[in-house]
Amino acid sequence: MKHQMLFLLLLISIIIHFISCSSEPELSSTSFSKDSGQEMIFGNDVPRKTFLYEPYPNPSNGWGEVNFGLPTSMYVNVIVQNPLGDNIRTLVSENLEAGYYAVAWDGRDASGNKFDNGFYFISLYTSDFSQSKVVNLKR
């Protein structure tokens, strides 16, 4: 029964992902460049609306990057959750200026333990936006 519930949660998240893919925001003239820095702004432009891109790389071998954009200054939470919805690591929890961001994550929980292989959710929460993306962790 537990495996059926996990499969159902994963299936629902995949369906939600495909629905939300059609509404990815248009980017302004700022270009993205991949870097392993913790948090950084790319360029001086700001996105037209809040967005969360797919974690990169996906599947991941334990290292990854989460890219998101904010049209205005706002309080942001970026959280890693297990398939049951439990928060297992907070990557960002602070007020950020408008811009493009990348946050590196190392496939570990808040205590420094490596995540088990499997599917996880990377979630972006603000006062008026929430979205989750699925990442497949394979070591």
N, C-alpha and C positions, 0 to 999 in steps of 0.2 A: 504494500500500500504506500509506503514511504517513497519508493522509487517511482511509482505512478504519479504521486503528487509532485515530485521534483521534475519529472518529465513534462507534466502539464504546465508547471510554472515556466519552464524553459520554452516550451512551445508558445505560450502566451507572449513571452518577452520577444521571441523572434517575430511573431506576427505584428506586435506593436512596433518593433524596429522597422519592418518593411513599410508599414503605414507612415511612419515618421520620416523615412528616407525621401519620400517625394516632396517633403517640405523643408529640405535643407536650405539654409539661407544663402542668398547671393553674397559673395564676398566683394569688398571694395578693392581698391588697387593695392592693398598691402599683400605682400607675398609671404607664404609660410616657409620657414626653413627648419628642418629637423635638428634638434640639439638635445643634449642630455641634461641641460640645466634644470634646476628645480622649478622655479616659476619665472617666466620672463614675458615681456610684452614684445610683440612683433610689430614694428613700425609705429607711426603716429596716427594712422587711420583707426576708426572704430567701426565695428560691424553695425548693420542696420537693425539687427535683433539678436537676442541671446541665443546661443547655440552650443551644442556639444557634439563633437565629431566622434567617430569610432575610435576606440583605443588603438594605438599603433605600437608594435605590430600585433596582429591578431590572426592566428593564435600567437600567444606569447610564451617565451621560455623562462619567464621570471622577471624580465625587465620590460617596461612599457612606458608609453607617453600618452597623456590625455590632453587634447587640445579643445579649447572652448573660447567663446567670445562674449563680451559684455558691451552693450550699447551705451550704458551709463554706469556711474559708480554705484556699487551695490554690495550687500553682504552675500558671500558665496560659501556654500558647502559643497565639496567634492568628496564623495564617500564611496568606499568599496564595500559591497554587500555580498553575502553568500546567497544561494538560491532560495533560502528560506526568508530572506529579507533582513537578516541580522547584520548590523553595521560591524565590520571587522577591521576597518581602518579608515581614518579621516585623513585625506590628502591635503585639503584646504578648508579652513574655517576662519574667514576674515573678510574685512571690507576691502574690495579691490576697485581700482579705477577702471574706467572704460578702456577696452582694448582687446587684443588677442593674447591668449595665455597658453602655455604648455606646462604641464606638471609631470615630472618623472615619478614613476612608482616602481618598486623593486620586488613585487610579488610577495611581500611579507605583511603580517598583521601588525597591530599596534605594539605588540610585545617583541617584535623582531623575528617571530617564527615564520618559516616559509609556508605559504598557502599550499594546500593539497592541490593536486591536479584536478581540474574541473572547470565549470562555468561560474563566472562571477559577474556582478553588475557594477558598473562604474556609473554613479549617479551625480548629477549636477542639480543643486537646489538653490533657488534665490526666492525672494519674496513673491515673485509673480511668474516663476518658471520652474519646472522640474522635468527632467528627462533622464533616462537610464539607457546605457548601452551594454551589451553583453561582451565579455572577453573570455576566451578559452585559454586557460593556463595549462601548458604542457611542459613538463621539465624533462 
